[in-house]
Amino acid sequence: MNCGKLQRGILLFKLVLCLIGMTFVPVAGHSQELVSKFAPGHLPQRSNAKASLNPSIPLGLGMGMVLDVEVNPTTNRLYTLTYDVAGASNYLFSVLVFEGTAPQPLAMIPVGTAPTPVTGFSLRVNHTTNKIYAGSPGSLTIIDGGSNSVLASLPGSFGRIEVNSVTNRVYATQTVGNSMFLTVIDGQTNNVLTSFPVQGQVVAVNSATNRVYVSVVTTGLSEIQVFDGGTNTLLTRIPNLAAYRMAINPLTNRLYVSGFGGAAITVLEGATHTVLTTIPLGPMAKSSGIVANPNTNRVYVFTHNENFAFVQGGVRVIDGGTNTVLGTLKSSVDGRELTSAGILKINPATGVLYLNKDGIPTVLTATESASAFTVAIQVDCVPFSLALNPVTRRLYVANYSGRTLFILNPENGQVLANLALGWSPGTVLVNAVTNRIYLRRDTTGTGDSASVVVLDGATL
């Protein structure tokens, strides 16, 4: 990638706004190289003005991926689980915290690392206790939503996670070797209550009925298994139905199943677990993300098509009373329909929908009454590290992939210089007294010795 192709003045301004409004929360055992600490009191004050209702929210550091999105309707905070480049052969998993639809993150909370980019991990919020649960290759991290601090970290590889906010139980699919287990966690003590083998991933929890749903897709078997959340015993099986995602309306006790690339939504009666009807989404449409708003009795399904650009994508709006499609919220980027699966969430209190397309480090938002989502803007570079000189008012951004060092004015985001280095910069540090900039030179794969390059800030 080449950051020289960007409209630097605009896009990097957005990047600076994202970064200088962010708090970095270090966790023991995880990398702290991504963001340098700023001197207290030396940053421009963030405006308290409310953001527009339908912005796009830039995430990650440019090359990462959003693994999951979650919203707390009680606090109106948005959380994203992302992974991003943190150096050669190292990927950082982190949770970003946003206030409503504001574009600047409030906090960045590291939750794990991995030598290779991996997916299949999820993020959930208990809106009653204000705790956030983030899965990663090495642990399940429990975060206090009030302080954005890590309360506990349970070792293991945890994939899909679901929460029962009424019983304060957390259900996480844990992989141990070639086996899968459903681990039940006490939300009050953060301790594991039990763990028992299952054949698939947990996909939903009905807090009203205390039922846990596990989707099983193996050779010759496709079903949804229903467990009693009180006794953790298998109650029944729903045959010939696989769930990629499920949405539940606890007020009507209706379950909405989005299959693996299915062109229809299956509606189940929660009391009997029988199929009520199927709702077609349109020819060649594939469903992925799905959410329900119990306040309006509407269901939203993100649809896409991987092979035909002319097929209308977007978010289908379904009336839960009549089980009919009312319309479509368009979700295009640069005039093109999104053609791969995505994540869809809703804040039922505000009626704001959040949509992330797989592979794009941006979340689109729209209200339930809107006709389309906001178009995303991508930042085509990888700021590996940054540092601020509070005396000279200069912000230094190490662009790992572009092999350059950006020098910016933190007051207005203006790019003052983009220095070509010829090598990938790692950590950048600043001595504000001597006005010296220190760059770690990444020599991975070059055969050269590691080194630190010292630059004179007065001559740059």
ZAMARGU-4260 file (C-alpha; in steps of 0.2 Angstrom, whole numbers, plus 5000, padded with zeros to 4 digits):
<rodrens>
0) 5000/5000/5000 | 5006/5018/4997 | 4999/5032/5008 | 5005/5044/4994 | 4990/5040/4985
5) 4979/5047/4998 | 4971/5064/5000 | 4982/5066/5015 | 4975/5082/5021 | 4958/5075/5023
10) 4960/5057/5028 | 4975/5059/5040 | 4965/5073/5048 | 4952/5060/5052 | 4965/5048/5058
15) 4972/5061/5070 | 4955/5065/5077 | 4953/5046/5080 | 4970/5045/5089 | 4971/5060/5099
20) 4954/5057/5107 | 4959/5040/5112 | 4964/5033/5129 | 4976/5018/5128 | 4973/5005/5142
25) 4988/4994/5145 | 4986/4976/5150 | 4999/4966/5158 | 5007/4954/5146 | 5002/4963/5130
30) 5011/4975/5119 | 5011/4993/5123 | 5020/4999/5107 | 5005/5004/5097 | 5001/5020/5106
35) 5013/5032/5115 | 5007/5040/5131 | 5003/5058/5129 | 5008/5071/5142 | 4993/5076/5152
40) 4986/5093/5148 | 4995/5095/5132 | 4982/5088/5120 | 4969/5099/5111 | 4952/5098/5120
45) 4940/5087/5111 | 4924/5095/5107 | 4908/5090/5116 | 4897/5094/5101 | 4886/5079/5096
50) 4891/5070/5080 | 4878/5068/5066 | 4867/5053/5068 | 4874/5044/5053 | 4893/5045/5052
55) 4905/5031/5047 | 4916/5026/5061 | 4935/5023/5056 | 4942/5008/5066 | 4958/4999/5068
60) 4975/5006/5061 | 4972/5003/5043 | 4976/4984/5040 | 4965/4976/5053 | 4948/4968/5053
65) 4933/4971/5064 | 4928/4954/5071 | 4913/4959/5080 | 4902/4974/5085 | 4892/4976/5101
70) 4881/4990/5108 | 4876/4994/5126 | 4858/5002/5125 | 4859/5007/5143 | 4875/5017/5141
75) 4874/5020/5123 | 4891/5015/5120 | 4898/5005/5105 | 4911/4992/5106 | 4921/4984/5092
80) 4933/4969/5093 | 4947/4971/5080 | 4964/4964/5076 | 4978/4974/5068 | 4996/4973/5064
85) 5007/4976/5079 | 5024/4972/5071 | 5031/4958/5061 | 5022/4941/5064 | 5012/4949/5077
90) 4994/4954/5078 | 4985/4964/5092 | 4967/4960/5097 | 4959/4975/5105 | 4942/4982/5110
95) 4938/5000/5104 | 4925/5010/5114 | 4914/5023/5106 | 4902/5035/5113 | 4886/5032/5103
100) 4890/5036/5085 | 4904/5048/5089 | 4919/5045/5077 | 4933/5046/5091 | 4936/5031/5102
105) 4936/5034/5120 | 4947/5019/5124 | 4958/5006/5116 | 4959/4990/5127 | 4971/4976/5122
110) 4964/4959/5124 | 4976/4947/5116 | 4990/4944/5103 | 4992/4931/5089 | 5006/4927/5077
115) 4994/4926/5063 | 4977/4934/5059 | 4963/4923/5064 | 4944/4926/5065 | 4929/4918/5073
120) 4930/4927/5089 | 4916/4938/5096 | 4911/4952/5108 | 4896/4953/5120 | 4889/4966/5132
125) 4879/4963/5148 | 4869/4979/5148 | 4863/4976/5166 | 4880/4974/5174 | 4889/4985/5161
130) 4902/4971/5158 | 4910/4967/5141 | 4916/4950/5136 | 4929/4948/5122 | 4936/4932/5115
135) 4953/4930/5107 | 4965/4916/5103 | 4972/4915/5120 | 4959/4921/5132 | 4942/4928/5136
140) 4944/4946/5143 | 4931/4953/5155 | 4930/4972/5155 | 4922/4985/5166 | 4911/4996/5155
145) 4912/5010/5167 | 4931/5012/5169 | 4936/5003/5153 | 4948/4992/5164 | 4951/4974/5163
150) 4943/4964/5177 | 4948/4947/5173 | 4956/4936/5159 | 4951/4918/5157 | 4964/4907/5148
155) 4959/4898/5133 | 4953/4900/5115 | 4935/4907/5116 | 4925/4909/5100 | 4907/4913/5100
160) 4900/4921/5116 | 4882/4925/5122 | 4876/4933/5138 | 4860/4931/5148 | 4858/4948/5157
165) 4844/4941/5168 | 4853/4926/5176 | 4870/4935/5174 | 4877/4920/5165 | 4890/4920/5151
170) 4891/4906/5138 | 4906/4904/5128 | 4912/4891/5115 | 4929/4885/5120 | 4940/4875/5108
175) 4952/4863/5116 | 4962/4854/5103 | 4949/4846/5091 | 4935/4847/5104 | 4923/4860/5108
180) 4915/4864/5125 | 4902/4876/5131 | 4909/4886/5146 | 4897/4894/5158 | 4904/4909/5168
185) 4896/4917/5183 | 4895/4935/5178 | 4896/4941/5196 | 4912/4932/5201 | 4919/4930/5184
190) 4923/4912/5188 | 4919/4897/5177 | 4904/4887/5184 | 4905/4872/5172 | 4911/4867/5155
195) 4903/4852/5145 | 4907/4846/5127 | 4896/4852/5113 | 4896/4849/5094 | 4894/4867/5088
200) 4895/4886/5092 | 4883/4895/5104 | 4873/4907/5093 | 4860/4914/5105 | 4852/4915/5122
205) 4834/4920/5126 | 4835/4929/5143 | 4816/4928/5145 | 4815/4909/5144 | 4833/4905/5149
210) 4836/4895/5134 | 4853/4893/5126 | 4855/4889/5107 | 4869/4879/5099 | 4871/4877/5081
215) 4878/4861/5075 | 4885/4859/5057 | 4895/4843/5054 | 4896/4829/5041 | 4879/4822/5040
220) 4871/4833/5054 | 4863/4850/5053 | 4853/4855/5068 | 4850/4868/5082 | 4852/4861/5100
225) 4842/4869/5114 | 4849/4869/5131 | 4841/4873/5148 | 4851/4888/5155 | 4847/4883/5173
230) 4852/4865/5172 | 4864/4865/5157 | 4855/4850/5150 | 4849/4847/5132 | 4831/4850/5130
235) 4827/4847/5112 | 4834/4847/5094 | 4828/4857/5079 | 4833/4846/5065 | 4838/4851/5047
240) 4842/4869/5052 | 4859/4877/5054 | 4861/4895/5061 | 4875/4906/5056 | 4866/4920/5066
245) 4851/4921/5077 | 4840/4935/5083 | 4827/4934/5097 | 4813/4945/5101 | 4810/4940/5120
250) 4793/4950/5120 | 4785/4939/5107 | 4796/4924/5110 | 4800/4922/5091 | 4817/4916/5085
255) 4824/4922/5068 | 4837/4911/5060 | 4849/4917/5047 | 4857/4901/5039 | 4874/4900/5031
260) 4872/4911/5015 | 4853/4907/5015 | 4841/4917/5004 | 4827/4916/5017 | 4825/4919/5036
265) 4817/4905/5046 | 4805/4910/5060 | 4803/4899/5075 | 4790/4898/5089 | 4801/4899/5105
270) 4789/4890/5116 | 4788/4874/5104 | 4803/4877/5094 | 4793/4873/5078 | 4795/4882/5061
275) 4781/4895/5059 | 4787/4902/5042 | 4801/4906/5031 | 4804/4924/5024 | 4812/4925/5007
280) 4825/4939/5005 | 4826/4940/4986 | 4834/4930/4972 | 4852/4925/4975 | 4853/4936/4991
285) 4863/4929/5005 | 4860/4933/5023 | 4873/4935/5037 | 4870/4948/5051 | 4853/4948/5059
290) 4846/4958/5074 | 4828/4961/5081 | 4821/4976/5090 | 4808/4971/5102 | 4802/4989/5105
295) 4797/4990/5087 | 4795/4972/5083 | 4806/4973/5068 | 4820/4962/5062 | 4834/4968/5051
300) 4844/4956/5040 | 4860/4961/5031 | 4860/4953/5014 | 4874/4952/5001 | 4879/4943/4985
305) 4897/4937/4982 | 4895/4934/4963 | 4882/4946/4956 | 4885/4965/4958 | 4868/4969/4951
310) 4859/4959/4965 | 4852/4972/4978 | 4861/4970/4994 | 4858/4980/5010 | 4848/4978/5026
315) 4831/4970/5024 | 4818/4977/5036 | 4805/4964/5042 | 4789/4967/5051 | 4789/4954/5065
320) 4770/4954/5066 | 4767/4950/5048 | 4783/4942/5043 | 4785/4952/5027 | 4799/4962/5020
325) 4795/4981/5022 | 4810/4987/5012 | 4829/4989/5011 | 4842/5000/5019 | 4855/5002/5006
330) 4873/4999/5011 | 4885/5003/4997 | 4903/5009/4998 | 4908/5021/4984 | 4892/5017/4974
335) 4895/4998/4975 | 4885/4986/4984 | 4893/4976/4998 | 4897/4959/4992 | 4903/4949/5007
340) 4896/4945/5024 | 4895/4957/5038 | 4890/4961/5056 | 4874/4970/5061 | 4869/4976/5078
345) 4856/4988/5085 | 4853/4999/5099 | 4835/4996/5103 | 4834/5012/5114 | 4840/5024/5101
350) 4835/5014/5085 | 4853/5016/5078 | 4859/5002/5067 | 4878/4997/5066 | 4884/4988/5051
355) 4902/4981/5047 | 4907/4973/5031 | 4919/4959/5034 | 4937/4965/5030 | 4933/4984/5031
360) 4939/4993/5046 | 4924/5004/5047 | 4907/5004/5055 | 4892/5011/5045 | 4877/5018/5055
365) 4859/5022/5051 | 4843/5025/5060 | 4828/5014/5058 | 4819/5028/5049 | 4833/5031/5037
370) 4834/5024/5019 | 4853/5021/5018 | 4869/5019/5028 | 4883/5031/5027 | 4896/5028/5015
375) 4913/5022/5022 | 4930/5031/5020 | 4945/5020/5020 | 4963/5025/5027 | 4975/5016/5016
380) 4990/5016/5027 | 4996/5008/5043 | 5001/5019/5057 | 5011/5007/5068 | 5015/5020/5082
385) 5014/5038/5086 | 5022/5051/5098 | 5018/5069/5102 | 5030/5083/5106 | 5020/5094/5117
390) 5033/5108/5116 | 5034/5110/5097 | 5017/5104/5094 | 5021/5090/5082 | 5014/5073/5080
395) 5024/5059/5073 | 5016/5044/5065 | 5026/5029/5060 | 5019/5022/5044 | 5025/5004/5045
400) 5018/4998/5028 | 5022/5014/5018 | 5039/5015/5026 | 5038/5033/5030 | 5036/5045/5044
405) 5022/5057/5045 | 5024/5074/5054 | 5007/5082/5058 | 5000/5097/5066 | 4989/5090/5080
410) 4979/5106/5081 | 4971/5104/5064 | 4978/5088/5057 | 4988/5096/5043 | 5002/5085/5036
415) 5018/5095/5037 | 5029/5082/5030 | 5030/5064/5024 | 5048/5057/5026 | 5053/5043/5015
420) 5063/5031/5026 | 5066/5016/5014 | 5063/5004/5029 | 5048/5000/5040 | 5047/5011/5056
425) 5042/5003/5072 | 5040/5012/5089 | 5042/5031/5088 | 5047/5040/5104 | 5051/5059/5107
430) 5062/5068/5119 | 5053/5085/5121 | 5068/5093/5130 | 5081/5089/5116 | 5068/5088/5102
435) 5075/5072/5096 | 5064/5058/5088 | 5069/5040/5090 | 5063/5027/5078 | 5065/5008/5079
440) 5070/5001/5062 | 5062/4985/5059 | 5074/4973/5050 | 5064/4958/5050 | 5068/4947/5035
445) 5082/4959/5029 | 5097/4950/5038 | 5102/4967/5045 | 5104/4970/5064 | 5091/4979/5073
450) 5094/4998/5076 | 5087/5014/5082 | 5087/5029/5071 | 5089/5046/5079 | 5081/5061/5070
455) 5083/5080/5074 | 5066/5087/5076 | 5072/5105/5072 | 5078/5100/5055 | 5063/5090/5049
</rodrens>
